[in-house]
């Protein structure tokens, strides 16, 4: 999902997909939109279509979202936009996509560094990346486990999981949740806690952190990662176009090559 306020990052992510995906691969690039939860102007749709002509703009169903089940207690007392509260849960629409052998969900606050399409050949119903620091095991090792928690930025689901039943179970968890600080990721973890999952190397969702001295271990990330994830508030540091860091230079060189405006606002 990409909205107008982060088009600078979202469109650059789309450009990185164009640069890294094989030209002969047959995939549908589906971008969830919604007029209030994920507003995207016609100008920005045209920009994205110019970058990736095969993109499909898909208006996500938001009818299951209410003021109550999208509460965010950490914003109590503040006038929070509908998009802030609703957008994370629109991700659940991926389980309503039909006609695909598999669907790979990627958050839009990412940057593709290398081709990652070999993930589609894995014979597992669910492929995810562990939560936590990507330096814990870097790009080494995989495991099939039940209870380890995963980050919802990179998720591959096969058709056996892409069902109305899965979507309905998520709605039950959404409507029954009592923690109004956390959003979509804990619900997905709760739903699939007892289900076998294939844990990918962190290279497929390299969660990069910004520190007082800059991007943590960015050289290693650029060397090893297939997909870098600027999760949470870390992404706002990309707005500094004057940064001399290798990662920032790569990001802004790609952005300017595709004439993408530097619009990156919380």
N, C-alpha and C positions, 0 to 999 in steps of 0.2 A: 504494500500500500504506500502510495506517495501522495502527499498533499502539497498545496501551493506554498506553504510556509517553509518547506524543506526541499523544494525542487532542486536546489543546488546540489544536495547530496543524492537525492533519489534519482535524478536524471543521470548523474555521473555514475551511479551504480549500474543503471541500464547500459550506459556506454561501456562500462567495464565488461558487462556480459557480451556485448557485441564484439569486443576485442578478444575475449578469451574462449568463447564457444566455437567449436568447429563449424565451418561454413556449411558442411553437408549434413549436420544433425537435424533431425526432424522432431521439433518440440513446439509446443504452444507456450508462449510467454503470456501469462494471464495476470493482469494488474487489477486488483480489487479497488473499486471506487465507491463513493457514496456522496450525495450532494451536501450533506451536513457533517457526517462523521469523518469523511476523507475528501474534502472539497478539492477538485482539480479543474482549473480553468481550461477552456478550449485552447488557449494559447499554449499552455503547458502540455496538453494532450498532443497538440501538433508537434511540439518539440520532441516529445518522447517517441512519437510515430516516425519522425524523421531519423532519429537515432536508431530505432529498432522497428522497422516497418511491419514486422509480423506480430506486434503486440496486440493483445486483445484486452479491451477495457471492459471489465465485468462489474456491473453494479451489484454490490453485495447486499444481501438481505439483512436489514437491521430491525425487522419487525419484532424480534424476540428480545430486544434491548429496552429496558425501562429505566426510569430515574432511580429506582430502588436497586435493581441488580447491577447497575454500573456505578454505584457509589464508590467514591474514593475518599476515605476519611482523612488522608494526609492533606487534602485540599479544603478541609472544613473551614468555613468563614471566608472563602475566596470565590470569586466569580469565575468558575472554570468552564471553558468552552465545552460544548457537547462532544466535539471531536476528541478532546483529551480523555473523556470518560468512555466513549463508545468504541473508538477505533481499535483498541487492542482486542476486543472481543469479536470484531468482524473477521478475525483470523479463522474463527470456527467454521466459516463458510467453505473452507477448503474441503471439508468432509462431505459437502454436498455436490462437489464436482464429479460428474459421471462420465463414463466413456474412456477413462484413462487406466492404463495398467499401473501407473504410479504417478504421484504428484509430489514434487519437491517444493516445499515452502522455504522461501528465503526472505528474511526481513529486508527492508529497503535501506537501512542504515549500515550498509555493507559495501565492500569493494572487492570484486573478483580479481584475483591476481593471476591465477592459472586455470586451465581447463579442469573441470571437476566432474564431467559427465560420466565417468566410469562408475559413479555412484548408482546410476540407473541399472547397472548390471548385477547389483548385489541381490542375492536370493532371500531377502528378509522382508517381513511385512512392515517393520518399523526400523528406521535408521536415524539415529540422533547423535548429538555430541554432548558430553557431560557438561554440567554447569561448573562454574568455578574458573580459576586461573588457568589460562591455556598453557602456562609454563609447567603445569603439574606433570604432564607426560609428553609435552610438545607434540610432535607429529608421529610418535611411536606407539604402536600397540593398539589392539582393538579387543573388545570383549562383548559377550552376549550376557546381559544381566537383567534382573528384574527391578531391583529397588534403587539403583543409583539414579540420582536426579539428572535431568537433562535441560539444556538451554533451548528455548523455543525458536531460536533464530534460524537454524537449519534443521529441517525435518523432512524425511522421505517416508511417505505412506503408500502402501500398495492398495489395490482395489478392494482387498478383503477388509480393510479398515475404513475405506472411503464410503461410508454408508449412512443412511438416515438414522440408523440405530446409534451409531457413534455420536452423531450430532445431537440426538435427543438426550443421550446420557450426559453430554457436556452441558446442555441446558439445565438439567436437574442440578448438576454441581454449581452452575452459575447462580441459579435461583436460591440454592441452599447455603451459599457461602456465608461465613460469619466474619471473615477477615476482609475488611474493605480497604486495605492498603495494597495488597498484592493483586495482580491482574490475571492475564491469561495463562502464564506459564505454570503456576501452581495447580491450576485446574487440569491442564493437560497432563502434568505429572501424576496427579491423583487418579485420573481416568486410566492411565496406562501403567500404574504402579505394579500390578501383578502380571503384566503381559511381557513376554520376552521381547527385548529390544536389542538391536545391534548398535553398539557404541562406536561411532567413527572416530578416527584420530582428530585431534583439535585443529588440524590443518583445514578442516572443512567448516570451522566456525571459530576462527582465532579471535578471541575476545580481547581487544586491545584497550589498555588503560592509559589515561593521560595523568602524568604526575607533575610535580613542581619542576622537574628537569625536562619535561617533554613526554613524548610517547614511549612507554616502557618497552624496551627490547624490540624496537621497530625494525632494526636490521635483521634480527632473527625471524620476525614475522614476514618481512619481505622475502626472505630466503626460503622459508618453509611453508608458509600459508598458501592455501588455495583460495580461501575466502576470509577476508578480514572483517570483523564485526565491531563497529564503533558503538557499542551498546550504551544505553542510558545517557547520562549527561556528557559523556566523553565526546560525543559527536560535535558538540557546539564549538570545540577547539579547532575544527576544520575551517571555520569562518575566517581564520587568520591567513589570508592569501600571501602574506609576506614571510611566513615561516620558512626557515631554511632546512627543515628536517627532510630526509629522503622520502618519507611517507607523504608528507604534505606536498612536496614538489610533485610527486607522482600523481596525487589526487588532482591538484590544480592544473597540471599540464593536460591531463585527460579532460578535465572540465572545460578548459579554454579551447581545446582542439574541437570540441563539439558545440562551442558557443553557448554554453550553459551558464545562466546567470548565477552569481554568488548570493543566493537567497537561502539562508539557513537560520531560521528564527525559532526559538522555543514556542 
